[in-house]
């Protein structure tokens, strides 16, 4: 009758690297299920939205508009940027669906389309202001 100790002594111990490889490639082992990615058109649109938010002046505009609607001259005054430059950036944000403008007499008042966009910008600003993590 063989004992466990004699079996172990008679057969070579398996190489741990081989065990890991066997387990990794085993057909019985199932990979964790990952959620399906959104459709390519959705990813493209999300990329365009992020591209529209990528300019520092546009980030500043979104940060201003998260506090409420503003007309162009208010944005010019608070951001210390020229009116043509503010208007140019507002056109980009409007084309991307980030802001909407509503005419009130001679002025156009701009507001964010929804709060999700402000959260994206606020989170990005907060992230870059965090203390760097030690390596």
TIVEX-877433 format. One record per residue (C-alpha): residue number from 0; residue in three letters; x, y, z; chain. Coordinates in Angstrom, 1 decimal. Each point is the difference from the previous one (the first is absolute). Last residue first. Example, Ala and Ser with C-alpha at 12.3 -4.5 7.8 and 13.67 -1.06 7.14 Angstrom:
<nodes>
NODE	1	Ser	13.7	-1.1	7.1	A .
NODE	0	Ala	-1.4	-3.4	0.7	A .
</nodes>
This chain:
<nodes>
NODE	134	Unk	4.6	55.8	-6.9	A .
NODE	133	Unk	-1.5	2.5	2.4	A .
NODE	132	Unk	-3.4	1.4	-1.1	A .
NODE	131	Unk	0.1	3.6	-1.3	A .
NODE	130	Unk	-2.1	2.4	2.0	A .
NODE	129	Unk	-3.3	0.7	-1.6	A .
NODE	128	Unk	-0.5	3.1	-2.1	A .
NODE	127	Unk	0.1	-1.9	-3.3	A .
NODE	126	Unk	-2.9	-2.2	1.2	A .
NODE	125	Unk	-2.1	2.9	1.3	A .
NODE	124	Unk	0.2	1.7	-3.4	A .
NODE	123	Unk	-1.0	-3.2	-1.8	A .
NODE	122	Unk	-2.8	-0.7	2.5	A .
NODE	121	Unk	-1.4	3.6	-0.5	A .
NODE	120	Unk	0.2	-0.4	-3.8	A .
NODE	119	Unk	-1.8	-3.4	-0.1	A .
NODE	118	Unk	-2.5	1.2	2.7	A .
NODE	117	Unk	-0.8	3.1	-2.0	A .
NODE	116	Unk	-0.9	-2.1	-3.0	A .
NODE	115	Unk	-2.2	-2.3	2.0	A .
NODE	114	Unk	-2.0	3.1	1.2	A .
NODE	113	Unk	-1.9	0.4	-3.3	A .
NODE	112	Unk	-0.3	2.3	-3.0	A .
NODE	111	Unk	2.2	2.6	1.7	A .
NODE	110	Unk	-1.3	3.6	-0.3	A .
NODE	109	Unk	0.6	2.9	-2.3	A .
NODE	108	Unk	-1.8	3.3	0.0	A .
NODE	107	Unk	-0.1	1.8	-3.3	A .
NODE	106	Unk	-0.3	3.8	0.2	A .
NODE	105	Unk	-1.9	2.6	-2.0	A .
NODE	104	Unk	-3.4	-1.0	1.4	A .
NODE	103	Unk	0.4	-3.3	1.7	A .
NODE	102	Unk	1.2	-2.6	-2.5	A .
NODE	101	Unk	0.5	-3.4	1.4	A .
NODE	100	Unk	3.2	-1.9	-0.5	A .
NODE	99	Unk	0.7	-3.6	0.5	A .
NODE	98	Unk	3.1	-1.6	1.4	A .
NODE	97	Unk	1.8	-3.4	-0.2	A .
NODE	96	Unk	-1.6	-1.2	-3.2	A .
NODE	95	Unk	3.3	-0.2	-1.9	A .
NODE	94	Unk	-1.1	2.8	-2.4	A .
NODE	93	Unk	-0.9	2.1	3.1	A .
NODE	92	Unk	3.4	-0.6	1.6	A .
NODE	91	Unk	1.8	0.9	-3.2	A .
NODE	90	Unk	-2.1	3.1	-0.5	A .
NODE	89	Unk	0.6	1.0	3.6	A .
NODE	88	Unk	3.7	-0.2	-0.6	A .
NODE	87	Unk	-0.2	2.4	-2.9	A .
NODE	86	Unk	-2.2	2.4	1.9	A .
NODE	85	Unk	2.4	0.0	3.0	A .
NODE	84	Unk	2.9	0.8	-2.4	A .
NODE	83	Unk	-2.0	2.8	-1.7	A .
NODE	82	Unk	-0.9	1.5	3.3	A .
NODE	81	Unk	3.6	0.1	1.3	A .
NODE	80	Unk	1.0	-2.0	3.1	A .
NODE	79	Unk	0.1	1.3	3.6	A .
NODE	78	Unk	-1.9	-3.1	1.1	A .
NODE	77	Unk	-2.6	1.8	2.2	A .
NODE	76	Unk	-0.4	3.0	-2.2	A .
NODE	75	Unk	-0.1	-1.9	-3.3	A .
NODE	74	Unk	-2.4	-2.5	1.5	A .
NODE	73	Unk	-2.3	2.7	1.2	A .
NODE	72	Unk	0.2	1.7	-3.4	A .
NODE	71	Unk	-1.0	-3.3	-1.7	A .
NODE	70	Unk	-3.1	-0.6	2.0	A .
NODE	69	Unk	-0.1	-2.3	2.9	A .
NODE	68	Unk	-2.3	-2.8	1.2	A .
NODE	67	Unk	0.7	-1.6	3.4	A .
NODE	66	Unk	2.7	-1.2	2.3	A .
NODE	65	Unk	1.0	-2.8	-2.4	A .
NODE	64	Unk	0.3	2.7	-2.6	A .
NODE	63	Unk	3.2	1.4	1.5	A .
NODE	62	Unk	1.7	-3.4	0.2	A .
NODE	61	Unk	-1.1	-0.7	-3.6	A .
NODE	60	Unk	1.5	3.2	-1.2	A .
NODE	59	Unk	3.3	-0.7	1.9	A .
NODE	58	Unk	0.2	-3.4	-1.7	A .
NODE	57	Unk	-0.7	1.7	-3.4	A .
NODE	56	Unk	2.9	2.4	0.7	A .
NODE	55	Unk	2.3	-2.9	0.9	A .
NODE	54	Unk	-0.8	-1.9	-3.2	A .
NODE	53	Unk	-0.9	-3.7	0.3	A .
NODE	52	Unk	-3.7	0.2	0.4	A .
NODE	51	Unk	-0.7	-0.2	-3.7	A .
NODE	50	Unk	2.4	-2.9	-0.3	A .
NODE	49	Unk	-1.8	-1.8	2.9	A .
NODE	48	Unk	-3.3	0.4	-1.9	A .
NODE	47	Unk	1.6	-1.3	-3.3	A .
NODE	46	Unk	1.4	-3.0	1.9	A .
NODE	45	Unk	-3.5	-0.8	1.4	A .
NODE	44	Unk	-1.4	0.2	-3.5	A .
NODE	43	Unk	2.6	-2.4	-1.3	A .
NODE	42	Unk	-0.7	-2.4	2.9	A .
NODE	41	Unk	-3.7	0.1	-0.7	A .
NODE	40	Unk	0.5	-0.6	-3.7	A .
NODE	39	Unk	2.2	-3.0	0.9	A .
NODE	38	Unk	-2.8	-1.6	2.0	A .
NODE	37	Unk	0.5	-0.2	3.7	A .
NODE	36	Unk	2.4	-2.7	1.3	A .
NODE	35	Unk	-1.4	-3.3	1.2	A .
NODE	34	Unk	0.4	-0.5	3.7	A .
NODE	33	Unk	2.7	-2.3	1.0	A .
NODE	32	Unk	-0.5	-3.6	1.1	A .
NODE	31	Unk	2.8	-1.4	2.0	A .
NODE	30	Unk	2.0	-2.5	-2.0	A .
NODE	29	Unk	-1.2	-3.6	0.4	A .
NODE	28	Unk	2.2	-2.8	1.0	A .
NODE	27	Unk	-1.1	-3.4	-1.3	A .
NODE	26	Unk	1.9	0.6	-3.3	A .
NODE	25	Unk	3.2	0.2	2.1	A .
NODE	24	Unk	2.4	2.6	-1.3	A .
NODE	23	Unk	0.6	1.9	3.2	A .
NODE	22	Unk	-0.2	-3.1	2.2	A .
NODE	21	Unk	2.6	-1.9	-2.1	A .
NODE	20	Unk	2.2	3.1	-0.1	A .
NODE	19	Unk	-0.1	0.4	3.7	A .
NODE	18	Unk	0.7	-3.7	0.5	A .
NODE	17	Unk	3.0	0.1	-2.4	A .
NODE	16	Unk	1.5	3.0	1.9	A .
NODE	15	Unk	-0.4	-2.0	3.2	A .
NODE	14	Unk	2.2	-2.8	-1.4	A .
NODE	13	Unk	-1.6	-3.3	1.0	A .
NODE	12	Unk	1.8	-2.0	2.7	A .
NODE	11	Unk	1.7	-3.0	-1.4	A .
NODE	10	Unk	-1.6	-3.4	0.7	A .
NODE	9	Unk	1.4	-2.6	2.3	A .
NODE	8	Unk	0.5	2.2	3.1	A .
NODE	7	Unk	-3.5	1.3	-0.2	A .
NODE	6	Unk	-1.4	-3.5	-0.2	A .
NODE	5	Unk	2.2	-1.1	2.9	A .
NODE	4	Unk	-1.2	2.8	2.2	A .
NODE	3	Unk	-3.6	-0.7	-0.8	A .
NODE	2	Unk	0.4	-3.6	1.0	A .
NODE	1	Unk	0.1	-3.0	-2.3	A .
NODE	0	Unk	-1.5	-3.3	1.1	A .
</nodes>
